[in-house]
Amino acid sequence: MENKKKTPVGLIIALLIFCVLLGGLGAGVLHVLRTPTGTQNEVIVSDTENADHAPSIAEAVVESEESSARSAESGAGPDVSGAEAALSAAASSQAPAAPETASSTEPAAAEAVPAAGEVRMGDAQGELEDGTPVALVGVDLNAPTIRSMTDPAFFQGCPERIVKLLTPNPYSRSQDRLESVNDIVIHYVGNAGSSAMENRDYFESLQDGSTSASSHFIVGLEGEIVQCVPLSEIAYATKNRNVDTISIEICHPDADGKFSDVTYRSAIRLTAWLCKAFGIGPEHVIRHYDVTGKLCPLYYVEHPDAWEQFLSDVRTEYEQNAST
């Protein structure tokens, strides 16, 4: 009869214990590999903790991996629907929003004046210098020409004036937009001894198309100031510079074109105020002569020293206004 060796019971028990330990170690290693480290989680949270939107795609991927690891530990299958939902939410949060459609074509309410240096375009409501309401569409809300209609403080410090705007027409008030003001142009009227209102009425009569002429302001023989054209529109006074200048016609008593003292004083005050209102210095005050070579204003072309004195007086007035 053949004798068979028996396996010691102790060895069998030792082998069973070794297998159990080996299986536990393998499960632990798998869990560590599938679970993000604390450092990874901290990086993701630090990038998004102040966000007020849905989780990012990186967060959604981490959440999906954590969900799969938990499912594996419990013996259940991965939560595919939850992972897809998280990824979908993250992707949709990063998609650009659809543009809003304007609900009305009504002009916008009057805009607040933007801070200096800030460029803003938009629509606004305002009124011309005679109180006529206007709607502004797609304008630079910073432009002083626009502020003259939308900012009640624009005319602070302006000398007293009579606002009698010309009737809109192609020959003296086309209503074309004056987009910017780079210079203030000084003119003298063609007829010695004529008044400011007579010259204004002459501009008004040009609707027959015989010629084109107008000016933003006329300073009269008694120092009165008549405004004919809004500061947001061009006037027909300085040829190719109509598009970026404000024009002042000045009355004079005699053929030599020299302004009387009272007229001169009003012209200085108006010119200095315009420089301040449009943010340009007195060095931007020029004669009609400086643009086209026309002898206008006559006396101040023929007497350059008188013109230099005019500019000096404008600067003095401007500096006094700037300090108030």
Protein Blocks (a to p, Z undefined) as FASTA:
>chain_A
ZZdddddfklmmmmmmmmmmmmmmmmmmmmmmmpccfklmmmmmmmmmmpcbdcdfklmm
mmmmmmmmmmmmnopacdfklmmmmmmmmmmmmpccdddddfbfcdcdddddddehiacd
dddddddfkopacddehiafkbmklmmmmmmklmgoiacdddddddddfklonopacfbd
fbdcddddfbghiafklmmmmmmmmmnopaccddfbdcdfkopacdfbdfkbccdfkljm
mmmcccdddddfbfnopacfklmmmmmmmmmmmmmmnopafklgccfklmnopacdfklm
mmmmlmmmmmmmmmmmmmmmmmZZ
